[in-house]
Amino acid sequence: MLNAGAFDDRRSGSGRLTAVRVLFTAAFAVLAISFWVLQVVQHERFKEMAENNRLRTIALRAPRGVLFDRDNRPMVENRESYTISIIREQTKNIDETIRKIAEFTQTDEARIRAAVQRRRSEPAFRPLPVIEHATFEQVAAVEARKLELPEVQVQAVPTRTYPPIGAHMFGYVGEIQDSQLTNAEYAGLEPGAIIGQAGLERIYNSQLIGRDGNRLVVVNSVGREIEEYGVEPPIIGKRLQLTIDADVQKAIEDSFHHAGLAGAAAFLDPRNGEVIAMTSLPAYDPNTFAVGIDGSTWSKLLTDKQRPMTNRLIQGTYSPGSTFKVVMAVAGLMEGVITPETTFYCPGHATFYGRSFQCLGQHGTLDLRHAIERSCNVYFYNVGSRLSIDAINKYATMLGLAGKTGIDLPNEEASLVPSTEWARLYRKSAPKWYPGETISVAIGQGAVSVTPMSLATMIATVANGGSLVTPHLVRAIDEGGGWKQVPVPAPKYSINIPPNSMQAIRDGLWAVVNGEAGTARRSKIAGRDVAGKTGTGQVVSLDRKAQAARAGMDVRDHGFFVFFAPRDNPEIAGVVFAEHGAHGSEAAYIAKHAIETYFAKRDGLPLPVLPPVAPVAQSGLRPTADGLRPESPQPVVRSPLPVVRGPQPAREPSAVSRKPLAASRKPS
């Protein structure tokens, strides 16, 4: 039986329990209401806060690898420029943002809209560049309005910078094209990536491109950075050490500018194929591409009659003229149809298969050495008449003058030295090769069409005694642990030219430069024993020359000079091609300054300086029966050359048959 005290205690405990229950119920009610307010009533507010206070990924573009010359002097580097971008997911009105950017930066609004349209398929969270390589004033205008334009950001990016030489060698970079994104070579790259589009930049893109990094930052609702969350630094591309000597490179380009001529040149080390210098002029400015070339400038480059986008060294093919006589000398000696002492009589012309072929002099009786020195057509007509076209093709191929050289540059054209197989496959209207056609080929005319680079390879092969080298531009690569040498390509062919035959060719080529009757005396350098051969390549045949000139075509012949030095232990060899240079002696003069620069640097002497251009009267042109010729005996050039003291060198003969040889005519 409960007493009154116990009952009171029970009632008191029950009241406390009820109070606790009410308290918990009230607390849970408050929590429920709070959750409801937060999740329902204020849902939109907190959703916006959650979305706007979050991580943003900022891409950090990797600098491309630096290119150095053979002496470890930087040639192609990177500089910092600025890109203005829009983050579209933070833009409430993209049209208004574009309008404001155009207004504040004084940029064409249509240009900004085009940039947005071009990358409309990219994720909205990724910064979309609309003004690349922005000026300081444009950057300042955007930075001053960060509160008004929180969706616009300015980012520092590395940009390529090039020297004023070697444009076709270095190439240029540009934004990856849509068609390139599907190429396996560019797997993993995003739209907007910068890749090599020409030259070394293109061939070695995978080594130079590096790997982009990322910067993670927390931003608030107005796009302002609150804190840095993390950084994945970019990895710079691999460094390349080139075979190029920057001083010789500058010297050869200075020589072309001094002469006022277009053309191309390549200087090689004949012992291993390293390219010491190479050029093609006129050229473009790669820096224009690095900062984003506009459509108008691009169109002008493509339509320029001077063809600055064409690399004449490896993409232009020309008749080599008398430089081809070096190949004929090797072929004749190796096939045993002549010896160094074999003589032929030159009365100024010769008849083969019922047609007369001329020479520009009456040289009398000549052996091989003197035939090379005087560039006697008649001598090499006779050599050609004793060789088959297939034998000539064989030695031209082994010397590197047929096909491609294999240089590490894109879009090289193949050189052509004809053969019976070529005639059968590609000359459908006249598939048979006739011996009479070989006469023109013997002096580098007819169907012969070669690149200047193949001529450089040919003379380098002759210089080293018969090993066909592959011209190449990269000597070493630094992958992060120092320079590692790139293996030198093995010789493709090797011709075992007998020593007495090789010496006869060397002596003849030495006399071309140093002899009294040589055609390349303008390239003579005391104590350097330069050996070489000039050549004159016809632009049009003689019977069409006058007609082409009246139609406005530049009909002046091209000039060639192939060389090596010193004569008996060559360490430099190459070619100079002077477009419309009229004669090979002009090309020889262009080569001289660069050769002097090479030896002066090797011997620790002061580098030579070109003399000032002498003011001489411009020569006029007068029509003649076989085309246009200068009124004065001086060669016609685009700007005057320095006055040459002393006797003028002999003129290099060009290929000539008095009448065109019909392909279908049978030999008599």
C-alpha positions as CSV (number, residue, x, y, z in Angstrom):
1,M,0.0,0.0,0.0
2,L,1.4,3.3,-1.0
3,N,1.6,6.0,1.6
4,A,1.0,9.7,0.9
5,G,4.8,10.5,0.7
6,A,5.5,7.9,-1.9
7,F,2.6,9.1,-4.0
8,D,3.9,12.6,-3.9
9,D,7.3,11.4,-5.0
10,R,5.8,9.5,-7.9
11,R,3.8,12.5,-9.0
12,S,7.0,14.7,-8.9
13,G,9.0,12.2,-11.0
14,S,6.2,12.0,-13.6
15,G,6.2,15.8,-13.9
16,R,9.9,16.0,-14.4
17,L,9.7,13.3,-17.1
18,T,6.9,15.2,-18.8
19,A,9.0,18.4,-18.7
20,V,11.9,16.6,-20.3
21,R,9.6,15.2,-23.0
22,V,8.2,18.6,-23.7
23,L,11.7,20.1,-23.8
24,F,13.0,17.4,-26.3
25,T,9.8,17.8,-28.4
26,A,10.3,21.6,-28.5
27,A,14.0,21.2,-29.4
28,F,13.3,18.8,-32.2
29,A,10.5,21.1,-33.4
30,V,13.0,24.0,-33.5
31,L,15.5,21.8,-35.4
32,A,12.9,20.7,-37.9
33,I,11.8,24.2,-38.5
34,S,15.4,25.3,-38.9
35,F,16.1,22.5,-41.4
36,W,12.9,23.4,-43.2
37,V,13.9,27.1,-43.4
38,L,17.5,26.2,-44.5
39,Q,16.5,23.5,-47.0
40,V,13.2,24.9,-48.3
41,V,12.7,28.5,-47.5
42,Q,16.4,29.5,-48.2
43,H,17.2,26.8,-50.6
44,E,18.0,29.1,-53.6
45,R,20.2,31.4,-51.4
46,F,22.3,28.6,-50.0
47,K,22.5,26.8,-53.4
48,E,23.9,29.9,-55.0
49,M,26.4,30.3,-52.1
50,A,27.5,26.7,-52.4
51,E,28.0,27.0,-56.2
52,N,29.8,30.3,-56.0
53,N,32.1,29.5,-53.1
54,R,34.0,26.6,-54.8
55,L,37.2,25.5,-56.5
56,R,38.3,27.0,-59.8
57,T,40.9,25.3,-62.0
58,I,43.2,27.7,-63.8
59,A,45.4,26.1,-66.5
60,L,49.1,26.9,-66.4
61,R,50.5,26.6,-69.9
62,A,53.9,24.9,-70.1
63,P,56.7,26.9,-71.8
64,R,58.1,25.2,-74.9
65,G,61.6,23.9,-74.8
66,V,64.4,26.4,-75.7
67,L,66.4,25.9,-78.8
68,F,70.2,26.5,-78.6
69,D,72.8,26.8,-81.3
70,R,75.9,24.5,-81.3
71,D,77.7,26.8,-78.9
72,N,74.7,26.7,-76.4
73,R,73.5,30.2,-77.2
74,P,69.7,30.5,-77.0
75,M,68.1,31.1,-80.3
76,V,64.4,30.4,-79.7
77,E,63.1,31.3,-76.2
78,N,59.9,32.1,-74.4
79,R,58.6,35.4,-73.0
80,E,55.6,36.2,-70.9
81,S,52.5,37.6,-72.4
82,Y,48.9,38.1,-71.1
83,T,45.6,36.4,-72.1
84,I,42.2,37.9,-71.3
85,S,39.6,35.1,-70.9
86,I,35.9,34.7,-70.0
87,I,34.6,32.0,-67.6
88,R,31.2,31.5,-69.2
89,E,29.6,29.6,-66.3
90,Q,30.0,32.8,-64.2
91,T,28.5,35.0,-66.9
92,K,24.9,35.9,-66.6
93,N,24.8,37.7,-69.9
94,I,27.6,36.7,-72.3
95,D,26.6,39.3,-74.9
96,E,26.9,42.1,-72.3
97,T,30.3,40.7,-71.1
98,I,31.6,40.7,-74.7
99,R,30.4,44.2,-75.2
100,K,32.1,45.5,-72.1
101,I,35.4,43.7,-72.8
102,A,35.4,45.2,-76.3
103,E,34.6,48.7,-74.9
104,F,37.1,48.6,-72.1
105,T,40.0,47.2,-74.2
106,Q,39.1,49.0,-77.4
107,T,39.0,45.8,-79.3
108,D,36.7,44.9,-82.2
109,E,33.6,43.3,-80.7
110,A,33.3,41.0,-83.7
111,R,36.7,39.6,-83.1
112,I,35.8,38.7,-79.5
113,R,32.5,37.1,-80.6
114,A,34.4,35.0,-83.1
115,A,36.8,33.7,-80.4
116,V,33.8,32.7,-78.3
117,Q,32.0,31.1,-81.2
118,R,35.2,29.2,-82.2
119,R,35.4,27.5,-78.8
120,R,31.7,27.3,-77.9
121,S,31.9,23.5,-77.6
122,E,34.4,23.7,-74.7
123,P,33.3,23.2,-71.1
124,A,31.7,26.3,-69.6
125,F,34.0,26.2,-66.5
126,R,37.2,26.4,-68.6
127,P,38.5,30.0,-69.2
128,L,37.9,30.9,-72.8
129,P,40.6,33.2,-74.3
130,V,39.2,36.1,-76.2
131,I,42.2,38.4,-76.3
132,E,45.6,36.7,-76.5
133,H,48.9,38.7,-76.2
134,A,47.0,41.6,-74.7
135,T,48.7,44.9,-74.3
136,F,49.5,46.5,-71.0
137,E,46.7,49.0,-71.5
138,Q,44.2,46.2,-72.1
139,V,45.3,44.3,-69.1
140,A,45.1,47.4,-66.9
141,A,41.6,48.2,-68.2
142,V,40.3,44.7,-67.3
143,E,42.1,44.6,-63.9
144,A,40.6,48.0,-62.9
145,R,37.1,46.6,-63.4
146,K,37.4,43.2,-61.6
147,L,34.3,43.9,-59.5
148,E,32.3,44.8,-62.6
149,L,33.6,41.8,-64.6
150,P,34.2,39.0,-62.1
151,E,33.8,36.5,-65.0
152,V,36.8,37.9,-66.8
153,Q,40.3,36.9,-65.9
154,V,43.8,37.9,-66.9
155,Q,46.5,35.2,-67.1
156,A,50.2,35.3,-67.8
157,V,51.2,32.7,-70.5
158,P,54.6,31.8,-72.1
159,T,54.9,33.0,-75.7
160,R,57.5,32.0,-78.3
161,T,60.0,34.6,-79.4
162,Y,62.2,34.1,-82.4
163,P,65.4,35.8,-83.7
164,P,65.4,37.6,-87.1
165,I,67.2,34.7,-88.8
166,G,66.3,31.1,-89.7
167,A,62.6,31.4,-90.1
168,H,62.1,28.4,-92.3
169,M,64.4,26.3,-90.1
170,F,62.6,27.1,-86.8
171,G,59.1,27.2,-88.3
172,Y,56.4,28.6,-86.1
173,V,53.7,27.7,-83.5
174,G,50.0,28.2,-83.6
175,E,46.7,27.0,-82.0
176,I,45.9,23.4,-82.8
177,Q,43.3,23.1,-85.6
178,D,40.1,21.1,-85.3
179,S,41.4,18.7,-88.0
180,Q,44.6,18.1,-85.9
181,L,42.7,17.2,-82.7
182,T,41.8,13.8,-84.2
183,N,45.4,13.0,-85.1
184,A,47.0,10.4,-82.8
185,E,50.1,12.5,-82.6
186,Y,48.1,15.1,-80.6
187,A,46.2,12.7,-78.4
188,G,45.4,14.3,-75.0
189,L,45.6,17.9,-76.2
190,E,42.6,20.2,-75.7
191,P,41.3,22.9,-78.1
192,G,43.4,26.0,-77.8
193,A,46.6,24.1,-77.2
194,I,49.7,25.6,-78.9
195,I,51.7,23.3,-81.1
196,G,54.4,23.5,-83.7
197,Q,53.0,24.1,-87.2
198,A,56.1,24.3,-89.3
199,G,59.9,23.7,-89.3
200,L,61.7,22.3,-86.2
201,E,58.7,23.3,-84.1
202,R,56.6,20.9,-86.0
203,I,59.0,17.9,-86.3
204,Y,60.1,18.0,-82.7
205,N,56.7,19.2,-81.2
206,S,56.4,16.2,-78.9
207,Q,59.7,17.0,-77.3
208,L,59.2,20.8,-77.2
209,I,55.6,21.0,-76.0
210,G,56.0,20.2,-72.3
211,R,53.1,19.4,-70.0
212,D,50.6,22.0,-68.8
213,G,49.9,22.4,-65.1
214,N,46.9,23.6,-63.0
215,R,46.3,26.0,-60.2
216,L,43.3,25.3,-57.9
217,V,41.8,28.3,-56.2
218,V,38.7,28.9,-54.0
219,V,36.6,31.8,-55.3
220,N,33.7,33.6,-53.8
221,S,30.4,34.6,-55.3
222,V,31.9,37.5,-57.3
223,G,34.7,35.4,-58.6
224,R,37.4,36.8,-56.4
225,E,40.0,34.4,-55.2
226,I,39.7,33.5,-51.5
227,E,42.6,31.2,-51.2
228,E,44.9,28.9,-53.2
229,Y,43.9,25.2,-52.8
230,G,46.8,23.7,-54.6
231,V,49.2,23.9,-57.6
232,E,50.4,21.4,-60.1
233,P,53.3,23.3,-61.8
234,P,53.8,23.0,-65.6
235,I,56.7,21.0,-66.9
236,I,58.8,22.9,-69.5
237,G,59.5,21.2,-72.8
238,K,62.8,19.5,-73.5
239,R,65.7,21.7,-74.6
240,L,67.2,21.1,-78.0
241,Q,70.8,21.8,-79.0
242,L,71.0,22.4,-82.7
243,T,73.8,21.8,-85.1
244,I,73.5,25.5,-86.2
245,D,76.2,28.0,-85.7
246,A,74.3,31.3,-85.1
247,D,77.2,33.4,-86.5
248,V,77.4,31.5,-89.8
249,Q,73.6,31.6,-90.0
250,K,73.6,35.3,-89.7
251,A,76.4,35.7,-92.2
252,I,74.7,33.8,-95.0
253,E,71.5,35.7,-94.5
254,D,73.4,39.0,-94.4
255,S,75.1,38.0,-97.7
256,F,71.7,37.5,-99.4
257,H,70.4,40.8,-98.2
258,H,73.6,42.5,-99.2
259,A,73.3,41.1,-102.7
260,G,69.6,41.9,-102.9
261,L,68.7,38.4,-104.1
262,A,66.2,35.8,-103.1
263,G,67.3,32.2,-102.8
264,A,68.4,29.5,-100.4
265,A,71.6,28.1,-98.9
266,A,72.8,25.2,-96.7
267,F,76.2,24.7,-95.1
268,L,77.0,21.1,-93.8
269,D,79.7,19.4,-92.0
270,P,80.6,16.7,-94.7
271,R,82.0,14.4,-92.0
272,N,78.6,13.8,-90.3
273,G,75.9,15.7,-92.1
274,E,75.3,18.4,-89.4
275,V,73.7,21.5,-90.8
276,I,75.9,24.5,-89.8
277,A,73.6,27.1,-91.4
278,M,70.6,27.0,-93.7
279,T,68.2,29.6,-95.0
280,S,65.5,30.4,-97.6
281,L,64.7,34.0,-98.5
282,P,62.5,35.9,-98.5
283,A,60.9,34.5,-95.4
284,Y,58.1,35.3,-92.9
285,D,58.4,36.5,-89.3
286,P,57.6,33.6,-87.0
287,N,56.8,36.0,-84.2
288,T,53.7,37.1,-86.1
289,F,52.4,33.6,-85.7
290,A,53.4,33.3,-82.1
291,V,51.2,36.2,-81.1
292,G,48.3,35.1,-83.3
293,I,48.3,36.0,-86.9
294,D,45.3,37.8,-88.3
295,G,43.4,36.7,-91.4
296,S,44.6,39.7,-93.5
297,T,48.3,39.2,-92.8
298,W,47.9,35.4,-93.5
299,S,46.2,36.1,-96.8
300,K,49.0,38.5,-97.8
301,L,51.6,35.9,-97.0
302,L,49.9,33.3,-99.1
303,T,49.4,35.6,-102.1
304,D,52.8,37.3,-102.0
305,K,54.5,36.8,-105.4
306,Q,57.8,36.5,-103.6
307,R,56.5,33.3,-101.9
308,P,57.8,33.9,-98.4
309,M,56.0,30.8,-97.1
310,T,57.9,28.5,-99.5
311,N,61.1,26.9,-98.1
312,R,63.1,27.1,-101.4
313,L,65.9,25.0,-99.8
314,I,63.8,21.8,-99.6
315,Q,60.6,22.6,-101.4
316,G,61.8,24.3,-104.6
317,T,63.1,22.2,-107.4
318,Y,65.3,23.6,-110.2
319,S,67.6,22.6,-113.0
320,P,71.0,22.5,-111.4
321,G,73.0,23.5,-114.5
322,S,76.7,22.8,-114.5
323,T,76.8,21.8,-110.8
324,F,75.5,18.5,-112.2
325,K,78.9,18.0,-113.9
326,V,80.3,16.9,-110.6
327,V,77.9,13.9,-110.7
328,M,78.9,13.2,-114.3
329,A,82.6,13.2,-113.4
330,V,82.0,10.7,-110.6
331,A,79.8,8.5,-112.8
332,G,82.2,8.6,-115.8
333,L,85.2,7.7,-113.6
334,M,83.4,5.0,-111.7
335,E,81.9,3.4,-114.9
336,G,85.4,3.5,-116.5
337,V,84.3,5.5,-119.6
338,I,86.9,8.2,-118.8
339,T,90.0,8.6,-116.7
340,P,91.4,11.8,-115.2
341,E,93.6,12.0,-118.2
342,T,90.9,11.5,-120.9
343,T,90.7,14.4,-123.2
344,F,88.1,15.8,-125.6
345,Y,88.3,18.6,-128.1
346,C,85.9,21.5,-127.7
347,P,85.4,23.7,-130.9
348,G,82.5,25.5,-129.2
349,H,79.9,22.9,-130.1
350,A,79.3,19.2,-130.7
351,T,76.9,17.1,-132.7
352,F,75.1,14.1,-131.2
353,Y,72.3,12.1,-132.9
354,G,72.0,14.6,-135.7
355,R,71.6,17.7,-133.4
356,S,74.1,20.4,-132.5
357,F,74.7,21.3,-128.9
358,Q,76.7,24.4,-128.0
359,C,79.3,25.5,-125.5
360,L,79.9,29.1,-124.5
361,G,83.6,28.9,-125.4
362,Q,86.1,27.2,-127.7
363,H,88.2,25.5,-125.1
364,G,90.3,23.3,-127.3
365,T,91.6,20.0,-125.9
366,L,90.8,19.5,-122.2
367,D,91.3,16.8,-119.7
368,L,88.9,16.3,-116.8
369,R,90.5,18.7,-114.4
370,H,90.5,21.6,-116.9
371,A,87.0,20.6,-118.1
372,I,85.7,21.1,-114.6
373,E,87.6,24.4,-114.2
374,R,86.2,25.9,-117.4
375,S,82.9,24.2,-117.1
376,C,83.1,22.9,-120.7
377,N,79.8,21.6,-121.9
378,V,81.3,19.7,-124.8
379,Y,83.5,17.6,-122.5
380,F,80.5,16.5,-120.5
381,Y,78.3,16.0,-123.6
382,N,80.9,13.4,-124.5
383,V,80.8,11.8,-121.1
384,G,77.1,11.7,-121.2
385,S,77.1,10.1,-124.6
386,R,79.1,7.2,-123.2
387,L,76.8,6.6,-120.2
388,S,73.3,5.3,-120.0
389,I,70.7,7.4,-118.2
390,D,70.3,4.6,-115.7
391,A,74.0,4.8,-114.8
392,I,73.7,8.5,-114.3
393,N,70.6,8.0,-112.1
394,K,72.5,5.4,-110.1
395,Y,75.4,7.7,-109.1
396,A,73.1,10.7,-108.6
397,T,71.1,8.6,-106.1
398,M,74.3,7.4,-104.3
399,L,75.5,11.0,-104.1
400,G,72.2,12.1,-102.7
401,L,70.9,14.1,-105.7
402,A,67.8,11.9,-106.4
403,G,64.9,11.5,-104.0
404,K,64.7,13.1,-100.6
405,T,67.7,14.0,-98.4
406,G,65.9,13.0,-95.2
407,I,66.6,16.3,-93.4
408,D,64.5,16.6,-90.2
409,L,62.1,19.3,-91.6
410,P,58.6,18.7,-92.9
411,N,57.3,18.8,-96.4
412,E,60.6,18.1,-98.3
413,E,60.2,17.7,-102.0
414,A,62.0,14.8,-103.8
415,S,64.6,15.6,-106.4
416,L,64.4,14.1,-109.9
417,V,67.2,12.6,-111.9
418,P,65.5,10.7,-114.7
419,S,65.8,7.0,-115.6
420,T,64.2,4.7,-118.1
421,E,61.9,3.5,-115.3
422,W,60.8,7.0,-114.5
423,A,60.1,7.7,-118.2
424,R,58.0,4.5,-118.5
425,L,55.9,5.3,-115.4
426,Y,55.5,9.0,-115.5
427,R,55.9,10.2,-119.1
428,K,52.9,8.6,-120.6
429,S,53.1,10.6,-123.9
430,A,56.7,9.5,-124.5
431,P,57.5,6.5,-122.2
432,K,60.7,5.6,-124.0
433,W,64.0,7.3,-123.0
434,Y,66.2,8.1,-126.0
435,P,70.0,8.5,-125.7
436,G,69.8,12.0,-127.3
437,E,68.0,13.2,-124.2
438,T,70.9,12.1,-122.0
439,I,73.1,14.8,-123.7
440,S,71.1,17.6,-122.0
441,V,71.0,15.7,-118.7
442,A,74.8,15.6,-118.8
443,I,75.0,19.3,-118.1
444,G,72.1,19.4,-115.6
445,Q,69.3,20.4,-117.9
446,G,66.4,18.4,-119.5
447,A,64.3,16.4,-117.0
448,V,66.7,17.0,-114.1
449,S,65.0,19.0,-111.3
450,V,66.6,19.1,-107.8
451,T,66.3,20.9,-104.5
452,P,69.2,23.0,-103.3
453,M,69.5,20.8,-100.2
454,S,70.1,17.8,-102.4
455,L,72.9,19.7,-104.1
456,A,74.4,20.4,-100.6
457,T,74.2,16.7,-99.8
458,M,75.8,15.7,-103.1
459,I,78.8,18.0,-102.7
460,A,79.2,17.0,-99.0
461,T,79.3,13.3,-100.2
462,V,82.0,14.1,-102.8
463,A,83.9,16.1,-100.2
464,N,84.1,13.2,-97.7
465,G,85.2,10.7,-100.3
466,G,81.8,9.0,-101.1
467,S,79.8,8.5,-98.0
468,L,76.2,9.8,-98.3
469,V,75.4,11.7,-95.2
470,T,71.9,12.7,-94.0
471,P,71.6,16.4,-93.2
472,H,70.2,16.9,-89.7
473,L,69.6,19.9,-87.4
474,V,69.5,18.5,-83.8
475,R,72.7,17.6,-82.0
476,A,71.5,16.9,-78.5
477,I,68.4,16.8,-76.3
478,D,68.1,17.8,-72.6
479,E,65.4,15.7,-70.9
480,G,66.2,17.2,-67.5
481,G,69.4,15.5,-66.7
482,G,71.8,17.3,-69.1
483,W,72.6,17.1,-72.8
484,K,72.3,13.7,-74.4
485,Q,73.8,13.4,-77.9
486,V,71.4,12.4,-80.7
487,P,72.9,9.5,-82.7
488,V,74.2,10.6,-86.1
489,P,72.4,8.9,-89.0
490,A,74.5,6.2,-90.6
491,P,75.6,6.7,-94.2
492,K,72.9,5.7,-96.7
493,Y,75.4,4.7,-99.5
494,S,79.1,4.6,-99.8
495,I,81.0,5.0,-103.1
496,N,84.6,3.8,-103.1
497,I,86.0,6.5,-105.4
498,P,89.7,5.6,-106.2
499,P,92.1,8.1,-104.7
500,N,93.5,9.3,-108.1
501,S,90.0,9.9,-109.4
502,M,89.0,11.7,-106.2
503,Q,92.1,13.9,-106.4
504,A,91.3,14.8,-110.0
505,I,87.8,16.0,-109.1
506,R,89.2,17.9,-106.1
507,D,91.8,19.6,-108.3
508,G,89.2,20.6,-110.9
509,L,86.9,22.0,-108.3
510,W,89.7,23.9,-106.6
511,A,90.7,25.4,-110.0
512,V,87.0,26.6,-110.4
513,V,87.6,28.9,-107.4
514,N,91.4,29.5,-107.6
515,G,92.4,29.0,-111.2
516,E,92.8,31.7,-113.8
517,A,89.8,30.5,-115.9
518,G,87.6,29.5,-113.0
519,T,84.0,30.7,-112.9
520,A,83.8,31.1,-109.1
521,R,86.8,33.3,-108.4
522,R,84.6,35.7,-106.5
523,S,84.5,33.1,-103.7
524,K,88.3,32.8,-103.5
525,I,89.6,33.1,-99.9
526,A,93.4,33.3,-99.4
527,G,94.7,30.3,-97.4
528,R,91.4,28.5,-97.2
529,D,91.6,26.3,-100.4
530,V,87.9,26.6,-101.2
531,A,86.8,24.2,-104.0
532,G,83.5,24.4,-105.8
533,K,81.4,24.5,-108.9
534,T,79.1,27.1,-110.3
535,G,76.0,26.4,-112.3
536,T,73.4,28.3,-114.2
537,G,69.9,26.9,-114.3
538,Q,67.5,28.1,-117.1
539,V,64.1,29.4,-116.0
540,V,62.6,28.8,-119.4
541,S,64.0,27.3,-122.6
542,L,65.8,29.6,-125.0
543,D,63.2,29.3,-127.7
544,R,60.5,30.5,-125.2
545,K,62.5,33.1,-123.3
546,A,61.6,36.2,-125.3
547,Q,57.9,35.3,-125.3
548,A,57.9,34.7,-121.5
549,A,59.7,38.0,-121.0
550,R,57.1,39.9,-123.0
551,A,54.4,38.3,-120.8
552,G,56.1,39.8,-117.7
553,M,57.9,36.7,-116.4
554,D,61.3,37.1,-114.8
555,V,63.4,35.1,-117.2
556,R,66.8,35.6,-115.7
557,D,68.6,32.3,-115.0
558,H,69.2,31.0,-111.5
559,G,72.7,30.8,-110.1
560,F,74.2,27.9,-108.1
561,F,77.4,27.4,-106.3
562,V,78.4,24.1,-104.6
563,F,81.6,24.1,-102.5
564,F,83.7,22.5,-99.8
565,A,86.8,23.6,-97.9
566,P,89.6,23.0,-97.3
567,R,90.2,21.0,-100.5
568,D,92.1,18.1,-99.0
569,N,90.5,17.8,-95.6
570,P,87.0,19.3,-96.0
571,E,85.1,20.3,-92.8
572,I,82.5,22.5,-94.4
573,A,80.5,22.0,-97.6
574,G,77.3,23.3,-99.1
575,V,75.3,25.1,-101.7
576,V,74.1,28.7,-102.4
577,F,71.1,29.1,-104.7
578,A,70.6,32.7,-106.1
579,E,67.2,32.9,-107.5
580,H,67.3,34.8,-110.8
581,G,71.0,35.5,-109.9
582,A,71.8,35.3,-113.7
583,H,75.0,33.4,-113.1
584,G,76.6,31.0,-110.7
585,S,79.3,33.6,-109.9
586,E,76.7,35.6,-108.0
587,A,75.9,32.6,-105.8
588,A,79.7,32.1,-105.2
589,Y,80.0,35.7,-104.0
590,I,77.1,35.2,-101.5
591,A,78.8,32.1,-100.1
592,K,82.2,33.9,-99.6
593,H,81.2,35.9,-96.5
594,A,79.7,33.0,-94.7
595,I,82.7,30.7,-95.5
596,E,85.0,33.5,-94.2
597,T,82.9,33.7,-91.0
598,Y,83.1,30.0,-90.4
599,F,87.0,29.9,-90.6
600,A,87.4,33.2,-88.7
601,K,85.4,31.8,-85.8
602,R,87.2,28.4,-85.9
603,D,90.5,30.1,-85.7
604,G,89.5,32.7,-83.1
605,L,89.8,35.7,-85.4
606,P,87.5,38.7,-85.6
607,L,84.4,37.9,-87.6
608,P,84.4,39.6,-91.1
609,V,82.2,42.5,-91.9
610,L,80.5,43.0,-95.3
611,P,81.6,46.1,-97.2
612,P,79.0,48.8,-97.9
613,V,77.0,48.4,-101.0
614,A,78.6,50.5,-103.8
615,P,76.2,52.9,-105.6
616,V,76.3,51.7,-109.2
617,A,73.8,52.5,-111.9
618,Q,71.0,50.1,-112.5
619,S,71.3,48.1,-115.7
620,G,68.5,48.2,-118.2
621,L,67.2,45.2,-120.2
622,R,66.9,44.9,-123.9
623,P,65.2,42.2,-125.9
624,T,67.3,39.9,-128.0
625,A,66.6,36.9,-130.1
626,D,66.9,34.5,-127.1
627,G,65.3,36.6,-124.4
628,L,66.3,39.6,-122.3
629,R,69.9,40.5,-121.6
630,P,71.4,43.4,-119.6
631,E,72.6,46.4,-121.6
632,S,75.8,46.5,-119.5
633,P,78.1,43.5,-118.9
634,Q,77.3,43.6,-115.2
635,P,74.8,40.9,-114.0
636,V,71.3,42.3,-113.3
637,V,70.4,42.0,-109.6
638,R,67.6,43.4,-107.5
639,S,70.0,45.8,-105.7
640,P,73.6,46.7,-106.6
641,L,76.4,44.4,-105.5
642,P,79.8,45.8,-104.3
643,V,82.1,46.7,-107.2
644,V,84.4,43.7,-107.9
645,R,88.0,44.7,-108.4
646,G,90.2,43.0,-110.9
647,P,89.2,40.9,-114.0
648,Q,85.6,39.6,-114.1
649,P,85.3,35.8,-113.8
650,A,84.4,33.7,-116.8
651,R,80.7,33.3,-117.4
652,E,79.2,29.9,-116.4
653,P,77.7,28.2,-119.5
654,S,74.0,27.3,-119.4
655,A,72.4,24.2,-121.0
656,V,71.6,24.7,-124.6
657,S,70.6,22.7,-127.6
658,R,70.1,24.9,-130.6
659,K,66.8,23.1,-131.4
660,P,64.6,21.4,-128.9
661,L,65.2,17.6,-129.0
662,A,62.0,15.8,-129.8
663,A,61.4,13.0,-127.3
664,S,60.1,10.7,-130.0
665,R,63.0,11.1,-132.4
666,K,65.1,8.0,-132.7
667,P,68.9,8.2,-132.5
668,S,70.7,8.2,-135.8
